[in-house]
Amino acid sequence: MSQRARNAARVSLETSAPVFAALGDETRLRLVARLCTEGPQSISRLTEGTTVTRQAVAKHLRVLEGAGLVHGVRQGRESVWELDASTVEEARRSLDRISANWDIALQKLKAFVEE
């Protein structure tokens, strides 16, 4: 891998780190999954069927917003929260690069062991 490619991969991982940190919490991961499958929702809707308070959901959404995963849009008296697909896609690409690097490392290990 060229130095330029290594630098690009490093920068990509650095920008994805806050995303992975935010998704490391089960509640936040569930919120992202719900927004992904059910589309934009208000805090009221996001708390339906859960034991999590509206205040707690609001705090988790702010963390997700800080990581660039979601954004809220004011609609009347409520904010509607929506997933930012481009940030999720960039995180997926980072995981793909990590997976490819592991595949290469495992191939090298296999070749070494078989020699």
A tleap script that builds the chain and sets N, CA, C and O, in Angstrom:
source leaprc.protein.ff14SB
mol = sequence {
  NMET SER GLN ARG ALA ARG ASN ALA ALA ARG
  VAL SER LEU GLU THR SER ALA PRO VAL PHE
  ALA ALA LEU GLY ASP GLU THR ARG LEU ARG
  LEU VAL ALA ARG LEU CYS THR GLU GLY PRO
  GLN SER ILE SER ARG LEU THR GLU GLY THR
  THR VAL THR ARG GLN ALA VAL ALA LYS HIE
  LEU ARG VAL LEU GLU GLY ALA GLY LEU VAL
  HIE GLY VAL ARG GLN GLY ARG GLU SER VAL
  TRP GLU LEU ASP ALA SER THR VAL GLU GLU
  ALA ARG ARG SER LEU ASP ARG ILE SER ALA
  ASN TRP ASP ILE ALA LEU GLN LYS LEU LYS
  ALA PHE VAL GLU CGLU
}
set mol.1.N position { 0.850 -1.172 0.000 }
set mol.1.CA position { 0.000 0.000 0.000 }
set mol.1.C position { 0.900 1.241 0.000 }
set mol.1.O position { 1.861 1.312 0.766 }
set mol.2.N position { 0.592 2.202 -0.848 }
set mol.2.CA position { 1.400 3.407 -0.942 }
set mol.2.C position { 1.202 4.280 0.296 }
set mol.2.O position { 0.224 4.139 1.029 }
set mol.3.N position { 2.162 5.186 0.508 }
set mol.3.CA position { 2.071 6.111 1.644 }
set mol.3.C position { 0.815 6.974 1.538 }
set mol.3.O position { 0.163 7.258 2.543 }
set mol.4.N position { 0.488 7.377 0.345 }
set mol.4.CA position { -0.711 8.211 0.137 }
set mol.4.C position { -1.985 7.453 0.525 }
set mol.4.O position { -2.879 8.008 1.165 }
set mol.5.N position { -2.054 6.197 0.135 }
set mol.5.CA position { -3.217 5.365 0.468 }
set mol.5.C position { -3.288 5.136 1.971 }
set mol.5.O position { -4.373 5.160 2.554 }
set mol.6.N position { -2.120 4.912 2.612 }
set mol.6.CA position { -2.099 4.725 4.069 }
set mol.6.C position { -2.577 5.986 4.785 }
set mol.6.O position { -3.325 5.904 5.760 }
set mol.7.N position { -2.145 7.151 4.303 }
set mol.7.CA position { -2.579 8.415 4.911 }
set mol.7.C position { -4.078 8.619 4.746 }
set mol.7.O position { -4.750 9.066 5.676 }
set mol.8.N position { -4.606 8.297 3.572 }
set mol.8.CA position { -6.044 8.450 3.326 }
set mol.8.C position { -6.841 7.512 4.234 }
set mol.8.O position { -7.881 7.894 4.770 }
set mol.9.N position { -6.349 6.289 4.401 }
set mol.9.CA position { -7.031 5.331 5.272 }
set mol.9.C position { -6.992 5.799 6.723 }
set mol.9.O position { -7.976 5.663 7.449 }
set mol.10.N position { -5.845 6.355 7.148 }
set mol.10.CA position { -5.711 6.850 8.521 }
set mol.10.C position { -6.678 7.995 8.771 }
set mol.10.O position { -7.345 8.030 9.805 }
set mol.11.N position { -6.761 8.936 7.830 }
set mol.11.CA position { -7.677 10.066 7.977 }
set mol.11.C position { -9.123 9.582 8.024 }
set mol.11.O position { -9.928 10.077 8.814 }
set mol.12.N position { -9.441 8.620 7.181 }
set mol.12.CA position { -10.798 8.074 7.164 }
set mol.12.C position { -11.147 7.436 8.498 }
set mol.12.O position { -12.252 7.627 9.006 }
set mol.13.N position { -10.219 6.680 9.071 }
set mol.13.CA position { -10.466 6.045 10.365 }
set mol.13.C position { -10.594 7.085 11.474 }
set mol.13.O position { -11.416 6.938 12.377 }
set mol.14.N position { -9.784 8.130 11.404 }
set mol.14.CA position { -9.869 9.184 12.425 }
set mol.14.C position { -11.223 9.880 12.384 }
set mol.14.O position { -11.779 10.212 13.431 }
set mol.15.N position { -11.756 10.105 11.192 }
set mol.15.CA position { -13.055 10.769 11.100 }
set mol.15.C position { -14.189 9.812 11.449 }
set mol.15.O position { -15.263 10.251 11.860 }
set mol.16.N position { -13.963 8.509 11.291 }
set mol.16.CA position { -14.992 7.530 11.626 }
set mol.16.C position { -14.987 7.160 13.104 }
set mol.16.O position { -15.978 6.627 13.603 }
set mol.17.N position { -13.906 7.428 13.808 }
set mol.17.CA position { -13.803 7.037 15.224 }
set mol.17.C position { -14.952 7.583 16.070 }
set mol.17.O position { -15.504 6.828 16.871 }
set mol.18.N position { -15.347 8.862 15.938 }
set mol.18.CA position { -16.483 9.348 16.738 }
set mol.18.C position { -17.789 8.618 16.411 }
set mol.18.O position { -18.644 8.451 17.280 }
set mol.19.N position { -17.934 8.193 15.178 }
set mol.19.CA position { -19.131 7.452 14.772 }
set mol.19.C position { -19.168 6.115 15.507 }
set mol.19.O position { -20.193 5.739 16.075 }
set mol.20.N position { -18.043 5.399 15.493 }
set mol.20.CA position { -18.000 4.101 16.153 }
set mol.20.C position { -18.150 4.254 17.664 }
set mol.20.O position { -18.779 3.418 18.313 }
set mol.21.N position { -17.575 5.318 18.227 }
set mol.21.CA position { -17.722 5.568 19.664 }
set mol.21.C position { -19.192 5.811 20.010 }
set mol.21.O position { -19.696 5.281 21.000 }
set mol.22.N position { -19.872 6.604 19.199 }
set mol.22.CA position { -21.294 6.890 19.450 }
set mol.22.C position { -22.137 5.636 19.331 }
set mol.22.O position { -23.094 5.455 20.083 }
set mol.23.N position { -21.789 4.771 18.392 }
set mol.23.CA position { -22.559 3.548 18.182 }
set mol.23.C position { -22.220 2.459 19.203 }
set mol.23.O position { -22.860 1.408 19.229 }
set mol.24.N position { -21.219 2.712 20.039 }
set mol.24.CA position { -20.823 1.748 21.055 }
set mol.24.C position { -21.821 1.630 22.197 }
set mol.24.O position { -21.718 0.720 23.019 }
set mol.25.N position { -22.775 2.533 22.255 }
set mol.25.CA position { -23.808 2.487 23.280 }
set mol.25.C position { -25.042 1.799 22.707 }
set mol.25.O position { -25.497 2.141 21.615 }
set mol.26.N position { -25.581 0.831 23.443 }
set mol.26.CA position { -26.713 0.047 22.936 }
set mol.26.C position { -27.940 0.913 22.632 }
set mol.26.O position { -28.615 0.699 21.625 }
set mol.27.N position { -28.226 1.879 23.490 }
set mol.27.CA position { -29.394 2.741 23.259 }
set mol.27.C position { -29.223 3.552 21.985 }
set mol.27.O position { -30.156 3.666 21.190 }
set mol.28.N position { -28.045 4.113 21.787 }
set mol.28.CA position { -27.807 4.899 20.571 }
set mol.28.C position { -27.856 4.017 19.333 }
set mol.28.O position { -28.376 4.422 18.293 }
set mol.29.N position { -27.316 2.820 19.450 }
set mol.29.CA position { -27.365 1.899 18.316 }
set mol.29.C position { -28.813 1.550 17.964 }
set mol.29.O position { -29.166 1.460 16.789 }
set mol.30.N position { -29.638 1.355 18.978 }
set mol.30.CA position { -31.056 1.073 18.730 }
set mol.30.C position { -31.754 2.274 18.078 }
set mol.30.O position { -32.591 2.098 17.193 }
set mol.31.N position { -31.413 3.494 18.514 }
set mol.31.CA position { -32.006 4.688 17.910 }
set mol.31.C position { -31.633 4.783 16.435 }
set mol.31.O position { -32.483 5.071 15.592 }
set mol.32.N position { -30.374 4.543 16.129 }
set mol.32.CA position { -29.930 4.580 14.726 }
set mol.32.C position { -30.638 3.506 13.921 }
set mol.32.O position { -31.069 3.759 12.796 }
set mol.33.N position { -30.764 2.313 14.479 }
set mol.33.CA position { -31.451 1.235 13.770 }
set mol.33.C position { -32.904 1.612 13.499 }
set mol.33.O position { -33.424 1.352 12.415 }
set mol.34.N position { -33.553 2.220 14.478 }
set mol.34.CA position { -34.950 2.630 14.272 }
set mol.34.C position { -35.073 3.704 13.211 }
set mol.34.O position { -35.968 3.647 12.368 }
set mol.35.N position { -34.180 4.685 13.245 }
set mol.35.CA position { -34.226 5.735 12.233 }
set mol.35.C position { -33.925 5.172 10.849 }
set mol.35.O position { -34.454 5.643 9.843 }
set mol.36.N position { -33.080 4.169 10.818 }
set mol.36.CA position { -32.726 3.540 9.546 }
set mol.36.C position { -33.914 2.780 8.962 }
set mol.36.O position { -34.180 2.870 7.764 }
set mol.37.N position { -34.621 2.041 9.794 }
set mol.37.CA position { -35.708 1.207 9.286 }
set mol.37.C position { -37.048 1.942 9.192 }
set mol.37.O position { -37.847 1.670 8.297 }
set mol.38.N position { -37.289 2.879 10.124 }
set mol.38.CA position { -38.593 3.543 10.179 }
set mol.38.C position { -38.594 4.968 9.643 }
set mol.38.O position { -39.654 5.582 9.523 }
set mol.39.N position { -37.424 5.498 9.323 }
set mol.39.CA position { -37.349 6.849 8.792 }
set mol.39.C position { -37.372 7.906 9.882 }
set mol.39.O position { -37.340 7.581 11.069 }
set mol.40.N position { -37.428 9.184 9.477 }
set mol.40.CA position { -37.390 10.301 10.426 }
set mol.40.C position { -38.498 10.201 11.476 }
set mol.40.O position { -39.633 9.828 11.179 }
set mol.41.N position { -38.125 10.552 12.726 }
set mol.41.CA position { -39.087 10.452 13.819 }
set mol.41.C position { -38.826 11.530 14.870 }
set mol.41.O position { -37.715 12.043 15.005 }
set mol.42.N position { -39.873 11.850 15.599 }
set mol.42.CA position { -39.753 12.771 16.726 }
set mol.42.C position { -39.248 12.003 17.947 }
set mol.42.O position { -39.251 10.773 17.966 }
set mol.43.N position { -38.820 12.740 18.954 }
set mol.43.CA position { -38.389 12.105 20.193 }
set mol.43.C position { -39.542 11.322 20.807 }
set mol.43.O position { -39.341 10.233 21.345 }
set mol.44.N position { -40.737 11.869 20.729 }
set mol.44.CA position { -41.910 11.171 21.273 }
set mol.44.C position { -42.072 9.796 20.636 }
set mol.44.O position { -42.309 8.804 21.326 }
set mol.45.N position { -41.941 9.748 19.320 }
set mol.45.CA position { -42.079 8.455 18.627 }
set mol.45.C position { -40.939 7.515 18.955 }
set mol.45.O position { -41.130 6.306 19.083 }
set mol.46.N position { -39.743 8.086 19.092 }
set mol.46.CA position { -38.580 7.247 19.380 }
set mol.46.C position { -38.654 6.617 20.769 }
set mol.46.O position { -38.049 5.572 21.009 }
set mol.47.N position { -39.390 7.246 21.682 }
set mol.47.CA position { -39.506 6.681 23.032 }
set mol.47.C position { -40.662 5.687 23.149 }
set mol.47.O position { -40.722 4.928 24.116 }
set mol.48.N position { -41.570 5.679 22.189 }
set mol.48.CA position { -42.711 4.746 22.238 }
set mol.48.C position { -42.226 3.310 22.298 }
set mol.48.O position { -41.346 2.901 21.541 }
set mol.49.N position { -42.815 2.556 23.211 }
set mol.49.CA position { -42.485 1.145 23.324 }
set mol.49.C position { -41.169 0.856 24.006 }
set mol.49.O position { -40.700 -0.282 23.974 }
set mol.50.N position { -40.551 1.865 24.632 }
set mol.50.CA position { -39.286 1.668 25.333 }
set mol.50.C position { -39.434 2.133 26.779 }
set mol.50.O position { -40.430 2.754 27.149 }
set mol.51.N position { -38.442 1.826 27.570 }
set mol.51.CA position { -38.415 2.306 28.948 }
set mol.51.C position { -37.507 3.527 29.085 }
set mol.51.O position { -37.285 4.021 30.191 }
set mol.52.N position { -36.990 4.005 27.970 }
set mol.52.CA position { -36.078 5.156 27.962 }
set mol.52.C position { -36.907 6.445 27.964 }
set mol.52.O position { -37.884 6.564 27.226 }
set mol.53.N position { -36.512 7.394 28.789 }
set mol.53.CA position { -37.250 8.654 28.881 }
set mol.53.C position { -36.964 9.542 27.678 }
set mol.53.O position { -35.969 9.366 26.975 }
set mol.54.N position { -37.857 10.497 27.458 }
set mol.54.CA position { -37.641 11.468 26.369 }
set mol.54.C position { -36.354 12.244 26.594 }
set mol.54.O position { -35.612 12.516 25.650 }
set mol.55.N position { -36.090 12.599 27.848 }
set mol.55.CA position { -34.878 13.351 28.170 }
set mol.55.C position { -33.628 12.532 27.835 }
set mol.55.O position { -32.663 13.068 27.290 }
set mol.56.N position { -33.642 11.248 28.157 }
set mol.56.CA position { -32.498 10.387 27.843 }
set mol.56.C position { -32.325 10.236 26.336 }
set mol.56.O position { -31.204 10.273 25.830 }
set mol.57.N position { -33.430 10.066 25.622 }
set mol.57.CA position { -33.351 9.947 24.159 }
set mol.57.C position { -32.782 11.230 23.567 }
set mol.57.O position { -31.961 11.179 22.651 }
set mol.58.N position { -33.206 12.371 24.078 }
set mol.58.CA position { -32.691 13.659 23.587 }
set mol.58.C position { -31.178 13.744 23.786 }
set mol.58.O position { -30.461 14.214 22.901 }
set mol.59.N position { -30.692 13.295 24.935 }
set mol.59.CA position { -29.244 13.315 25.190 }
set mol.59.C position { -28.508 12.385 24.222 }
set mol.59.O position { -27.459 12.743 23.686 }
set mol.60.N position { -29.060 11.203 24.004 }
set mol.60.CA position { -28.430 10.261 23.072 }
set mol.60.C position { -28.438 10.817 21.649 }
set mol.60.O position { -27.469 10.642 20.910 }
set mol.61.N position { -29.509 11.474 21.268 }
set mol.61.CA position { -29.575 12.067 19.927 }
set mol.61.C position { -28.536 13.173 19.762 }
set mol.61.O position { -27.973 13.338 18.679 }
set mol.62.N position { -28.283 13.918 20.810 }
set mol.62.CA position { -27.248 14.964 20.723 }
set mol.62.C position { -25.861 14.348 20.534 }
set mol.62.O position { -25.036 14.889 19.799 }
set mol.63.N position { -25.608 13.228 21.189 }
set mol.63.CA position { -24.327 12.540 20.977 }
set mol.63.C position { -24.223 12.060 19.529 }
set mol.63.O position { -23.192 12.230 18.879 }
set mol.64.N position { -25.303 11.460 19.038 }
set mol.64.CA position { -25.317 10.995 17.642 }
set mol.64.C position { -25.164 12.150 16.668 }
set mol.64.O position { -24.507 12.023 15.635 }
set mol.65.N position { -25.774 13.273 17.004 }
set mol.65.CA position { -25.654 14.459 16.148 }
set mol.65.C position { -24.216 14.953 16.139 }
set mol.65.O position { -23.695 15.333 15.090 }
set mol.66.N position { -23.568 14.952 17.306 }
set mol.66.CA position { -22.167 15.368 17.390 }
set mol.66.C position { -21.249 14.493 16.554 }
set mol.66.O position { -20.225 14.959 16.056 }
set mol.67.N position { -21.613 13.223 16.398 }
set mol.67.CA position { -20.822 12.297 15.577 }
set mol.67.C position { -21.201 12.389 14.104 }
set mol.67.O position { -20.586 11.736 13.261 }
set mol.68.N position { -22.220 13.204 13.789 }
set mol.68.CA position { -22.631 13.372 12.400 }
set mol.68.C position { -23.574 12.294 11.895 }
set mol.68.O position { -23.817 12.196 10.693 }
set mol.69.N position { -24.106 11.487 12.799 }
set mol.69.CA position { -24.979 10.387 12.377 }
set mol.69.C position { -26.422 10.800 12.160 }
set mol.69.O position { -27.108 10.215 11.322 }
set mol.70.N position { -26.894 11.789 12.891 }
set mol.70.CA position { -28.281 12.237 12.766 }
set mol.70.C position { -28.322 13.758 12.773 }
set mol.70.O position { -27.364 14.427 13.159 }
set mol.71.N position { -29.452 14.277 12.338 }
set mol.71.CA position { -29.694 15.717 12.477 }
set mol.71.C position { -31.189 15.917 12.710 }
set mol.71.O position { -32.031 15.163 12.223 }
set mol.72.N position { -31.475 16.955 13.467 }
set mol.72.CA position { -32.861 17.261 13.780 }
set mol.72.C position { -33.346 18.464 13.006 }
set mol.72.O position { -32.600 19.415 12.773 }
set mol.73.N position { -34.610 18.410 12.610 }
set mol.73.CA position { -35.242 19.518 11.894 }
set mol.73.C position { -36.481 19.907 12.679 }
set mol.73.O position { -37.307 19.056 13.008 }
set mol.74.N position { -36.608 21.165 12.974 }
set mol.74.CA position { -37.753 21.661 13.728 }
set mol.74.C position { -39.004 21.607 12.868 }
set mol.74.O position { -39.022 22.138 11.757 }
set mol.75.N position { -40.051 20.966 13.376 }
set mol.75.CA position { -41.349 20.928 12.702 }
set mol.75.C position { -42.394 21.280 13.744 }
set mol.75.O position { -42.820 20.433 14.529 }
set mol.76.N position { -42.799 22.542 13.739 }
set mol.76.CA position { -43.754 22.998 14.747 }
set mol.76.C position { -43.114 23.005 16.111 }
set mol.76.O position { -42.071 23.628 16.316 }
set mol.77.N position { -43.742 22.308 17.053 }
set mol.77.CA position { -43.244 22.272 18.423 }
set mol.77.C position { -42.231 21.167 18.667 }
set mol.77.O position { -41.627 21.108 19.738 }
set mol.78.N position { -42.036 20.296 17.696 }
set mol.78.CA position { -41.130 19.160 17.871 }
set mol.78.C position { -39.980 19.211 16.873 }
set mol.78.O position { -40.042 19.887 15.847 }
set mol.79.N position { -38.946 18.482 17.208 }
set mol.79.CA position { -37.858 18.239 16.261 }
set mol.79.C position { -38.028 16.834 15.723 }
set mol.79.O position { -38.328 15.900 16.467 }
set mol.80.N position { -37.837 16.698 14.443 }
set mol.80.CA position { -37.873 15.383 13.808 }
set mol.80.C position { -36.429 15.022 13.486 }
set mol.80.O position { -35.702 15.795 12.862 }
set mol.81.N position { -36.030 13.827 13.925 }
set mol.81.CA position { -34.649 13.378 13.772 }
set mol.81.C position { -34.531 12.415 12.613 }
set mol.81.O position { -35.372 11.540 12.404 }
set mol.82.N position { -33.446 12.608 11.859 }
set mol.82.CA position { -33.233 11.825 10.640 }
set mol.82.C position { -31.794 11.334 10.595 }
set mol.82.O position { -30.875 12.034 11.020 }
set mol.83.N position { -31.608 10.140 10.081 }
set mol.83.CA position { -30.289 9.545 9.922 }
set mol.83.C position { -29.548 10.233 8.781 }
set mol.83.O position { -30.147 10.549 7.753 }
set mol.84.N position { -28.258 10.465 8.955 }
set mol.84.CA position { -27.430 11.019 7.883 }
set mol.84.C position { -26.747 9.847 7.185 }
set mol.84.O position { -25.733 9.336 7.661 }
set mol.85.N position { -27.300 9.433 6.075 }
set mol.85.CA position { -26.833 8.234 5.368 }
set mol.85.C position { -25.381 8.354 4.908 }
set mol.85.O position { -24.683 7.341 4.847 }
set mol.86.N position { -24.910 9.541 4.588 }
set mol.86.CA position { -23.535 9.676 4.094 }
set mol.86.C position { -22.525 9.335 5.189 }
set mol.86.O position { -21.478 8.756 4.901 }
set mol.87.N position { -22.822 9.684 6.428 }
set mol.87.CA position { -21.922 9.358 7.535 }
set mol.87.C position { -21.905 7.854 7.781 }
set mol.87.O position { -20.850 7.271 8.031 }
set mol.88.N position { -23.063 7.237 7.711 }
set mol.88.CA position { -23.148 5.783 7.883 }
set mol.88.C position { -22.387 5.091 6.752 }
set mol.88.O position { -21.691 4.104 6.989 }
set mol.89.N position { -22.511 5.589 5.553 }
set mol.89.CA position { -21.819 5.005 4.398 }
set mol.89.C position { -20.302 5.134 4.560 }
set mol.89.O position { -19.570 4.197 4.239 }
set mol.90.N position { -19.827 6.264 5.045 }
set mol.90.CA position { -18.385 6.444 5.260 }
set mol.90.C position { -17.883 5.472 6.327 }
set mol.90.O position { -16.794 4.914 6.189 }
set mol.91.N position { -18.650 5.269 7.371 }
set mol.91.CA position { -18.274 4.299 8.410 }
set mol.91.C position { -18.218 2.893 7.826 }
set mol.91.O position { -17.321 2.115 8.152 }
set mol.92.N position { -19.174 2.571 6.966 }
set mol.92.CA position { -19.177 1.253 6.316 }
set mol.92.C position { -17.923 1.067 5.469 }
set mol.92.O position { -17.314 -0.003 5.478 }
set mol.93.N position { -17.538 2.116 4.735 }
set mol.93.CA position { -16.320 2.033 3.919 }
set mol.93.C position { -15.091 1.829 4.803 }
set mol.93.O position { -14.177 1.091 4.431 }
set mol.94.N position { -15.062 2.471 5.960 }
set mol.94.CA position { -13.943 2.274 6.895 }
set mol.94.C position { -13.883 0.823 7.360 }
set mol.94.O position { -12.807 0.228 7.422 }
set mol.95.N position { -15.040 0.259 7.687 }
set mol.95.CA position { -15.070 -1.150 8.104 }
set mol.95.C position { -14.653 -2.077 6.971 }
set mol.95.O position { -13.996 -3.092 7.205 }
set mol.96.N position { -15.032 -1.734 5.752 }
set mol.96.CA position { -14.616 -2.538 4.596 }
set mol.96.C position { -13.096 -2.523 4.447 }
set mol.96.O position { -12.486 -3.552 4.155 }
set mol.97.N position { -12.482 -1.338 4.651 }
set mol.97.CA position { -11.018 -1.245 4.553 }
set mol.97.C position { -10.354 -2.058 5.664 }
set mol.97.O position { -9.360 -2.741 5.422 }
set mol.98.N position { -10.890 -1.987 6.857 }
set mol.98.CA position { -10.340 -2.767 7.971 }
set mol.98.C position { -10.451 -4.255 7.659 }
set mol.98.O position { -9.509 -5.014 7.887 }
set mol.99.N position { -11.590 -4.668 7.144 }
set mol.99.CA position { -11.803 -6.068 6.784 }
set mol.99.C position { -10.810 -6.516 5.716 }
set mol.99.O position { -10.253 -7.610 5.804 }
set mol.100.N position { -10.590 -5.681 4.718 }
set mol.100.CA position { -9.642 -6.019 3.645 }
set mol.100.C position { -8.229 -6.158 4.208 }
set mol.100.O position { -7.486 -7.056 3.811 }
set mol.101.N position { -7.859 -5.272 5.132 }
set mol.101.CA position { -6.531 -5.364 5.743 }
set mol.101.C position { -6.384 -6.657 6.542 }
set mol.101.O position { -5.323 -7.280 6.515 }
set mol.102.N position { -7.426 -7.062 7.245 }
set mol.102.CA position { -7.395 -8.323 7.980 }
set mol.102.C position { -7.268 -9.493 7.014 }
set mol.102.O position { -6.516 -10.432 7.276 }
set mol.103.N position { -7.989 -9.449 5.909 }
set mol.103.CA position { -7.899 -10.525 4.924 }
set mol.103.C position { -6.468 -10.663 4.411 }
set mol.103.O position { -5.962 -11.777 4.277 }
set mol.104.N position { -5.816 -9.542 4.125 }
set mol.104.CA position { -4.424 -9.565 3.646 }
set mol.104.C position { -3.509 -10.135 4.717 }
set mol.104.O position { -2.648 -10.967 4.430 }
set mol.105.N position { -3.696 -9.685 5.956 }
set mol.105.CA position { -2.852 -10.170 7.053 }
set mol.105.C position { -3.027 -11.674 7.255 }
set mol.105.O position { -2.052 -12.392 7.479 }
set mol.106.N position { -4.265 -12.146 7.175 }
set mol.106.CA position { -4.512 -13.574 7.340 }
set mol.106.C position { -3.926 -14.393 6.187 }
set mol.106.O position { -3.434 -15.501 6.399 }
set mol.107.N position { -3.978 -13.850 4.969 }
set mol.107.CA position { -3.378 -14.535 3.824 }
set mol.107.C position { -1.866 -14.649 4.002 }
set mol.107.O position { -1.277 -15.687 3.699 }
set mol.108.N position { -1.240 -13.577 4.494 }
set mol.108.CA position { 0.212 -13.602 4.735 }
set mol.108.C position { 0.548 -14.616 5.817 }
set mol.108.O position { 1.520 -15.360 5.690 }
set mol.109.N position { -0.248 -14.651 6.881 }
set mol.109.CA position { -0.014 -15.616 7.957 }
set mol.109.C position { -0.162 -17.041 7.438 }
set mol.109.O position { 0.648 -17.910 7.760 }
set mol.110.N position { -1.183 -17.277 6.645 }
set mol.110.CA position { -1.411 -18.608 6.082 }
set mol.110.C position { -0.217 -19.024 5.224 }
set mol.110.O position { 0.273 -20.147 5.334 }
set mol.111.N position { 0.249 -18.104 4.366 }
set mol.111.CA position { 1.389 -18.400 3.494 }
set mol.111.C position { 2.632 -18.690 4.333 }
set mol.111.O position { 3.403 -19.590 3.999 }
set mol.112.N position { 2.833 -17.956 5.396 }
set mol.112.CA position { 3.986 -18.163 6.263 }
set mol.112.C position { 3.915 -19.510 6.948 }
set mol.112.O position { 4.920 -20.219 7.001 }
set mol.113.N position { 2.762 -19.886 7.473 }
set mol.113.CA position { 2.585 -21.138 8.192 }
set mol.113.C position { 2.753 -22.330 7.245 }
set mol.113.O position { 3.290 -23.368 7.629 }
set mol.114.N position { 2.288 -22.168 6.007 }
set mol.114.CA position { 2.353 -23.261 5.059 }
set mol.114.C position { 3.762 -23.458 4.489 }
set mol.114.O position { 4.038 -24.502 3.898 }
set mol.115.N position { 4.646 -22.490 4.651 }
set mol.115.CA position { 6.018 -22.617 4.107 }
set mol.115.C position { 6.863 -23.552 4.911 }
set mol.115.O position { 8.031 -23.763 4.585 }
savepdb mol mol.pdb
quit
